[in-house]
Amino acid sequence: MRKSIYNVALLAISMVSFPAWAGDYVIITNKANTNAVGKDFVAKIYRGEAKVWPNGDSVAAFDLPDDSAVRVAFDQEVVGKSVSQMKALWGQLLFSGKAVPPKKMESDDEVKKAVSANKGAVGYVSASSADASVKAIK
């Protein structure tokens, strides 16, 4: 009896802990970007379906490396695809000339610097990396 209670408690803790870890990112834009930005529009950007903001400014999107846990969570939760599905999608879009993939950056700091330097930029970083240099969306 005691063992089964322990197992149920352990399962409950793991179910509560995982979503907090998986969503440990924020979507960021340049502080001067006045567009209303939501997850649906950001997903369109990262799927190559949107190339300009609603006000007509060009979008500059930035990605983290494929093996980043933050990238995995972002792709799954916002875009609705795995990293490998995203790579395949961008391969097709690039080959067909329909869109250019987001520029890959090596770290949260690089993403923040790129986003803060470009009014039309969007990216994502780990929640703990967000600071006053950018505007956090989520």
Backbone torsions as a table, in degrees:
resi	resn	phi	psi	omega
1	MET	NA	-46.6	-178.6
2	ARG	-62.7	-38.7	-179.9
3	LYS	-65.2	-40.6	-179.9
4	SER	-69.1	-35.4	175.8
5	ILE	-64.9	-42.4	177.9
6	TYR	-60.1	-45.2	-179.8
7	ASN	-64.1	-40.9	178.5
8	VAL	-64.8	-42.8	179.2
9	ALA	-63.8	-42.8	178.7
10	LEU	-63.0	-42.3	177.5
11	LEU	-62.4	-43.9	179.9
12	ALA	-62.8	-41.7	178.9
13	ILE	-64.4	-42.8	-179.0
14	SER	-67.0	-34.0	179.5
15	MET	-70.1	-34.0	178.5
16	VAL	-76.1	-37.8	-176.3
17	SER	-71.5	-39.7	-173.3
18	PHE	-61.1	-47.5	-179.6
19	PRO	-60.0	-34.3	178.7
20	ALA	-64.8	-40.0	178.7
21	TRP	-69.6	-44.6	-174.6
22	ALA	-64.1	-32.2	-177.6
23	GLY	-96.8	23.2	-174.9
24	ASP	-81.4	59.3	177.6
25	TYR	-147.3	162.4	170.8
26	VAL	-133.2	144.7	173.3
27	ILE	-84.8	135.8	-177.9
28	ILE	-126.1	149.2	173.1
29	THR	-132.3	171.6	174.6
30	ASN	-65.7	144.2	-178.4
31	LYS	-62.2	-25.5	-179.0
32	ALA	-85.2	-5.6	-179.9
33	ASN	-72.9	117.4	-177.3
34	THR	-99.3	2.2	179.7
35	ASN	-70.4	147.5	171.4
36	ALA	-73.3	123.3	-175.4
37	VAL	-119.4	122.8	176.5
38	GLY	-126.4	168.2	-178.6
39	LYS	-59.3	-37.3	-178.7
40	ASP	-62.0	-43.9	179.8
41	PHE	-68.7	-39.8	178.0
42	VAL	-62.3	-40.2	177.4
43	ALA	-60.3	-41.4	178.0
44	LYS	-62.3	-39.5	177.5
45	ILE	-60.4	-49.3	-175.1
46	TYR	-75.4	-12.1	172.1
47	ARG	-96.4	1.7	178.9
48	GLY	80.4	12.5	-177.7
49	GLU	-90.2	-17.3	179.3
50	ALA	-130.1	127.2	-178.5
51	LYS	-115.7	-12.5	178.5
52	VAL	-132.7	153.1	175.6
53	TRP	-74.7	163.1	178.2
54	PRO	-54.4	-28.5	179.5
55	ASN	-84.0	0.4	177.9
56	GLY	97.9	-10.4	177.4
57	ASP	-66.4	144.5	176.9
58	SER	-68.6	144.8	177.2
59	VAL	-92.4	135.9	171.0
60	ALA	-121.3	109.0	-176.8
61	ALA	-101.4	146.3	-179.1
62	PHE	-128.3	137.7	-178.5
63	ASP	-115.9	156.4	169.7
64	LEU	-93.1	169.0	-180.0
65	PRO	-59.4	154.6	-178.2
66	ASP	-56.9	-31.5	-176.1
67	ASP	-91.5	7.6	179.5
68	SER	-77.3	131.4	177.3
69	ALA	-61.8	-33.5	178.6
70	VAL	-66.9	-40.2	177.6
71	ARG	-62.6	-45.0	-179.6
72	VAL	-58.8	-47.8	-179.3
73	ALA	-63.9	-45.0	179.8
74	PHE	-60.5	-51.1	-179.0
75	ASP	-57.9	-43.2	-178.0
76	GLN	-71.2	-47.3	-171.9
77	GLU	-81.7	-35.0	-177.5
78	VAL	-95.8	-51.2	-175.0
79	VAL	-85.1	-25.4	179.0
80	GLY	80.9	24.5	-179.7
81	LYS	-138.9	160.4	174.2
82	SER	-81.3	167.3	177.8
83	VAL	-60.3	-41.6	-179.9
84	SER	-66.5	-36.3	176.0
85	GLN	-65.8	-37.6	177.8
86	MET	-66.0	-41.4	178.1
87	LYS	-61.5	-42.1	178.9
88	ALA	-65.5	-43.9	178.8
89	LEU	-59.3	-47.9	-178.5
90	TRP	-68.8	-30.3	174.9
91	GLY	-61.2	-43.8	178.8
92	GLN	-66.5	-45.6	-178.3
93	LEU	-64.9	-40.0	179.7
94	LEU	-67.9	-44.6	-179.4
95	PHE	-62.4	-39.2	-178.6
96	SER	-81.3	-8.0	-179.8
97	GLY	76.9	14.9	-176.8
98	LYS	-80.9	-26.6	-177.1
99	ALA	-164.3	160.7	176.3
100	VAL	-110.1	132.6	-176.6
101	PRO	-66.9	160.3	174.6
102	PRO	-57.3	147.2	179.4
103	LYS	-75.2	131.4	-180.0
104	LYS	-82.6	131.4	175.4
105	MET	-114.2	157.7	-175.0
106	GLU	-88.3	-18.0	-175.0
107	SER	-154.2	167.8	175.0
108	ASP	-58.3	-42.1	-179.1
109	ASP	-60.8	-41.2	178.2
110	GLU	-65.0	-39.9	178.2
111	VAL	-63.4	-46.3	-179.9
112	LYS	-60.7	-43.5	179.6
113	LYS	-62.4	-44.1	-179.8
114	ALA	-64.9	-43.4	-179.2
115	VAL	-67.5	-41.5	-178.6
116	SER	-69.6	-20.5	-178.7
117	ALA	-91.8	-5.9	-174.3
118	ASN	-134.8	117.1	-176.6
119	LYS	-57.9	-31.7	-177.6
120	GLY	-94.9	14.3	-173.7
121	ALA	-84.3	151.1	173.4
122	VAL	-142.3	146.9	178.1
123	GLY	-162.2	-167.1	176.9
124	TYR	-150.0	148.1	179.9
125	VAL	-143.2	167.6	175.3
126	SER	-63.3	146.7	-175.9
127	ALA	-56.6	-35.1	-178.7
128	SER	-72.5	-14.7	-178.9
129	SER	-91.1	-17.2	-177.9
130	ALA	-62.5	138.7	179.0
131	ASP	-146.9	-171.8	-174.8
132	ALA	-72.8	-4.6	179.5
133	SER	-76.1	-13.8	-178.0
134	VAL	-138.3	168.0	176.4
135	LYS	-101.6	122.5	179.2
136	ALA	-86.1	132.4	-178.6
137	ILE	-95.3	-42.1	-177.5
138	LYS	-114.0	NA	NA
